[in-house]
Amino acid sequence: MRVLVTGGAGFIGSHTCDRLVELGHEVTVLDALRAPVHRDGEPMYLTPGVELYTGDVRNRDLLTNLLRRADAVYHLAAYQDYLPDFASFTDVNVTSTALLYEIIVAERLAPSRVVVASSQAAMGEGLYRCAEHGEQLPDMRPESALRRGEWELSCPVCAGPMELLPTPERVANPQNAYGMSKYGQEMVAVNLGRRYGIATVALRYSIVQGPRQSVYNAYSGACRIFNLHYLLGGAPTLYEDGQAVRDYVNIHDVVDANVLVFSDERAAGRVFNVGGGTGYTTAEFADVVRRQYGSGEPGRVTGEYRFGDTRHIVSDIDALKQLGWAPRRTPADSVAEYAAWLEGMPGLDAILAEADAKMRALGVVRKAR
């Protein structure tokens, strides 16, 4: 098949292109190659044999020409970071998706499948249970509580403690601009897909880890940050108390999911979580990285936090497992592969300081009193 992959020069996109080429598909990539992710332009790891077009997914003429030649689409291009560029999240992520479907309808195209990259961030703080009041969907923690160092969420009804539950796809409660844009994106894709008979799947990725994850984003995940700290002989800062919970999924498991929903008819018209299936505290994950480098220095808890961070979130992956998929790699596998990818990479010394300074200047990193 002729497959168009937007964002195909990126982390998830390039690995997906590798697999598609291995499977014998003809792959075209549309990627803006913008900094900070692509600070040095076209990456060396770009899949051999793909046809690359450098451009914006909001460019109607370019996107139209590429869609006319495609039998199927992976829409993986996205604006992502933690910085307060609120309009950019919606403009890039939602507008490009709406444009893609607008062109498909206007041109009377018939792609066999459109796979859209959503995010765990669409679920916000996720699903909890209060012993007295049952299931709860808590909202963002107030800044006043964070400044006092009160990290845990409490029941919105009785203010009592709650139990974290694996969060299924029926939950959508985004709390930050990125999460809102990804939820908007998946709604546009799935609903327009249903209306116009375009077989569409949206995948809510958890924290994806592995080689090719950009080292240049100010905020791009614990794997990058923790690996760089230990590689350079230091130890990372663990925000809040180091006990925030996340689930991490290996890039190769993500590609397995991408390929599965590409052809499985049971997936069409649905949203699926793609996660690691197991929750890790930030401190536990830091220990995974520390052991990779043989360091004896644990992560540092300083009372700092990132404003707007989710406290805990673990994706329920049962729906995708029912289609035959399951995560097969561990966070230790991801860390080892990422560490190998970093070996010999020049200019790493200044990256952490630059990213930290940028986040502090924008008021993202703050400190409890």
PABAKE-306948 format. One record per residue (C-alpha): residue in three letters; x, y, z. Coordinates in steps of 0.2 Angstrom, whole numbers, padded with zeros to 4 digits, always signed. Layout:
alaXYZ
...
//
This chain:
met+0000+0000+0000
arg+0005+0018-0002
val+0005+0025+0016
leu+0007+0044+0021
val+0015+0046+0038
thr+0014+0064+0044
gly+0027+0067+0057
gly+0037+0052+0050
ala+0054+0060+0054
gly+0049+0060+0073
phe+0051+0048+0087
ile+0036+0038+0085
gly+0034+0042+0066
ser+0051+0036+0061
his+0050+0019+0070
thr+0033+0017+0062
cys+0040+0020+0045
asp+0054+0007+0048
arg+0040-0006+0051
leu+0030-0001+0037
val+0044-0002+0025
glu+0049-0019+0032
leu+0031-0025+0028
gly+0033-0019+0010
his+0023-0003+0010
glu+0028+0012+0000
val+0029+0026+0013
thr+0029+0045+0010
val+0033+0056+0025
leu+0027+0074+0028
asp+0037+0083+0042
ala+0040+0101+0046
leu+0057+0096+0053
arg+0056+0111+0065
ala+0066+0115+0081
pro+0068+0110+0095
val+0065+0092+0090
his+0074+0093+0073
arg+0086+0106+0078
asp+0099+0099+0065
gly+0086+0097+0051
glu+0084+0080+0043
pro+0089+0066+0055
met+0101+0053+0051
tyr+0089+0039+0056
leu+0076+0043+0043
thr+0070+0027+0036
pro+0079+0022+0020
gly+0068+0022+0005
val+0054+0034+0011
glu+0050+0049+0001
leu+0051+0064+0012
tyr+0042+0081+0010
thr+0047+0095+0021
gly+0032+0105+0025
asp+0017+0110+0037
val+0002+0098+0039
arg-0009+0114+0038
asn-0003+0117+0021
arg-0019+0113+0011
asp-0011+0111-0006
leu+0004+0100+0000
leu-0007+0089+0010
thr-0020+0087-0004
asn-0007+0082-0016
leu+0000+0069-0004
leu-0017+0062+0001
arg-0022+0060-0017
arg-0007+0047-0018
ala-0011+0038-0002
asp-0020+0022+0001
ala-0019+0025+0020
val-0013+0038+0033
tyr-0004+0039+0049
his-0007+0056+0056
leu+0007+0057+0069
ala+0013+0075+0067
ala+0009+0086+0083
tyr+0014+0101+0093
gln+0020+0094+0110
asp+0029+0101+0124
tyr+0025+0108+0142
leu+0027+0126+0138
pro+0012+0138+0138
asp+0010+0140+0119
phe-0009+0137+0121
ala-0014+0142+0104
ser-0001+0132+0095
phe-0007+0116+0102
thr-0025+0118+0095
asp-0019+0126+0079
val-0007+0112+0074
asn-0015+0097+0082
val-0034+0100+0080
thr-0033+0111+0064
ser-0022+0099+0054
thr-0034+0085+0059
ala-0049+0094+0053
leu-0040+0099+0037
leu-0035+0081+0033
tyr-0054+0075+0034
glu-0060+0091+0025
ile-0048+0086+0010
ile-0053+0068+0011
val-0071+0073+0009
ala-0069+0087-0004
glu-0058+0076-0015
arg-0069+0060-0013
leu-0054+0050-0007
ala-0056+0033+0001
pro-0041+0029+0012
ser-0043+0011+0019
arg-0038+0018+0037
val-0033+0034+0046
val-0023+0031+0062
val-0022+0047+0073
ala-0010+0049+0087
ser-0019+0055+0103
ser-0012+0055+0121
gln-0015+0049+0138
ala-0015+0067+0142
ala-0033+0068+0136
met-0038+0059+0152
gly-0031+0072+0164
glu-0030+0066+0182
gly-0038+0050+0177
leu-0050+0039+0187
tyr-0051+0037+0206
arg-0062+0028+0218
cys-0068+0035+0235
ala-0073+0022+0247
glu-0088+0032+0252
his-0093+0041+0236
gly-0087+0029+0222
glu-0079+0033+0206
gln-0072+0051+0204
leu-0064+0061+0190
pro-0054+0075+0200
asp-0050+0091+0192
met-0033+0100+0192
arg-0024+0102+0209
pro-0026+0120+0214
glu-0010+0130+0214
ser-0013+0135+0233
ala-0011+0116+0238
leu+0004+0114+0227
arg+0013+0129+0235
arg+0010+0121+0252
gly+0017+0104+0246
glu+0000+0095+0247
trp+0003+0083+0232
glu-0011+0070+0233
leu-0029+0072+0226
ser-0043+0071+0238
cys-0062+0066+0235
pro-0071+0081+0228
val-0086+0077+0238
cys-0079+0073+0255
ala-0061+0078+0254
gly-0056+0060+0259
pro-0042+0049+0252
met-0045+0040+0235
glu-0038+0025+0226
leu-0030+0027+0209
leu-0038+0016+0196
pro-0032+0011+0179
thr-0041+0024+0167
pro-0051+0017+0152
glu-0055+0026+0136
arg-0072+0031+0142
val-0063+0044+0153
ala-0059+0061+0145
asn-0055+0075+0157
pro-0039+0085+0150
gln-0031+0097+0162
asn-0018+0106+0151
ala-0017+0114+0134
tyr-0009+0099+0126
gly-0021+0086+0133
met-0036+0097+0127
ser-0029+0098+0110
lys-0027+0079+0109
tyr-0044+0076+0115
gly-0051+0089+0102
gln-0040+0080+0089
glu-0047+0063+0092
met-0065+0069+0093
val-0063+0077+0076
ala-0055+0062+0069
val-0067+0048+0076
asn-0083+0058+0074
leu-0079+0064+0056
gly-0073+0047+0052
arg-0090+0039+0057
arg-0100+0053+0048
tyr-0091+0051+0032
gly-0087+0032+0032
ile-0068+0035+0034
ala-0061+0020+0044
thr-0052+0029+0059
val-0043+0024+0074
ala-0036+0036+0088
leu-0022+0029+0099
arg-0019+0037+0116
tyr-0001+0034+0119
ser+0005+0034+0137
ile+0023+0040+0140
val+0033+0032+0125
gln+0051+0028+0128
gly+0066+0023+0117
pro+0079+0028+0105
arg+0077+0044+0094
gln+0067+0053+0107
ser+0073+0071+0105
val+0085+0077+0118
tyr+0081+0095+0114
asn+0063+0098+0120
ala+0062+0108+0136
tyr+0050+0095+0142
ser+0050+0078+0134
gly+0049+0064+0147
ala+0058+0056+0161
cys+0068+0045+0151
arg+0077+0059+0142
ile+0079+0069+0158
phe+0085+0055+0169
asn+0097+0047+0157
leu+0105+0064+0153
his+0108+0067+0172
tyr+0116+0050+0175
leu+0126+0050+0159
leu+0133+0067+0164
gly+0137+0061+0182
gly+0123+0069+0191
ala+0106+0065+0198
pro+0089+0071+0192
thr+0077+0081+0202
leu+0061+0072+0207
tyr+0047+0084+0206
glu+0035+0085+0221
asp+0039+0070+0232
gly+0045+0058+0219
gln+0029+0047+0222
ala+0019+0053+0206
val+0014+0037+0196
arg+0015+0035+0178
asp+0015+0020+0165
tyr+0028+0019+0152
val+0027+0010+0136
asn+0041+0005+0124
ile+0042+0012+0107
his+0042-0005+0099
asp+0026-0010+0108
val+0019+0006+0101
val+0023+0002+0084
asp+0016-0015+0086
ala-0001-0007+0091
asn+0001+0005+0076
val+0002-0009+0064
leu-0011-0019+0072
val-0025-0006+0071
phe-0019-0002+0053
ser-0028-0018+0047
asp-0039-0025+0061
glu-0057-0021+0056
arg-0062-0022+0075
ala-0052-0006+0078
ala-0061+0005+0066
gly-0071+0020+0074
arg-0063+0017+0091
val-0051+0025+0103
phe-0038+0014+0112
asn-0026+0017+0126
val-0008+0011+0122
gly+0001+0010+0138
gly+0014-0001+0148
gly+0001-0009+0160
thr+0010-0006+0176
gly+0012+0010+0186
tyr+0029+0016+0192
thr+0032+0031+0204
thr+0045+0044+0198
ala+0057+0038+0211
glu+0055+0020+0205
phe+0058+0025+0187
ala+0073+0035+0192
asp+0080+0020+0200
val+0079+0010+0184
val+0089+0023+0175
arg+0101+0024+0190
arg+0105+0006+0189
gln+0108+0007+0170
tyr+0122+0019+0173
gly+0128+0010+0189
ser+0126+0026+0200
gly+0124+0026+0218
glu+0116+0043+0219
pro+0097+0043+0220
gly+0086+0056+0213
arg+0084+0072+0223
val+0068+0078+0230
thr+0069+0097+0232
gly+0050+0102+0234
glu+0050+0109+0216
tyr+0035+0105+0205
arg+0029+0108+0187
phe+0013+0119+0187
gly-0001+0109+0179
asp+0007+0092+0181
thr-0004+0077+0183
arg-0002+0068+0200
his-0005+0050+0195
ile-0011+0042+0179
val-0011+0024+0173
ser-0020+0019+0157
asp-0031+0004+0156
ile-0025-0006+0141
asp-0038-0020+0141
ala-0047-0014+0126
leu-0032-0016+0115
lys-0027-0032+0123
gln-0043-0039+0117
leu-0037-0037+0099
gly-0022-0047+0103
trp-0009-0034+0108
ala+0001-0033+0124
pro+0016-0023+0130
arg+0031-0035+0129
arg+0046-0023+0134
thr+0050-0016+0151
pro+0055+0002+0156
ala+0072-0006+0159
asp+0073-0011+0141
ser+0068+0006+0135
val+0081+0014+0146
ala+0095+0003+0140
glu+0091+0006+0122
tyr+0090+0025+0125
ala+0106+0025+0134
ala+0114+0016+0119
trp+0107+0029+0107
leu+0115+0043+0118
glu+0132+0036+0117
gly+0144+0047+0108
met+0131+0061+0105
pro+0139+0078+0105
gly+0134+0093+0114
leu+0124+0085+0128
asp+0132+0095+0142
ala+0122+0111+0139
ile+0105+0103+0135
leu+0099+0101+0153
ala+0104+0118+0159
glu+0096+0126+0144
ala+0080+0117+0146
asp+0079+0120+0165
ala+0082+0139+0162
lys+0068+0140+0149
met+0055+0131+0160
arg+0060+0142+0175
ala+0059+0158+0165
leu+0042+0153+0159
gly+0036+0149+0176
val+0033+0131+0173
val+0045+0125+0187
arg+0040+0131+0204
lys+0044+0128+0222
ala+0033+0124+0237
arg+0035+0135+0252
//
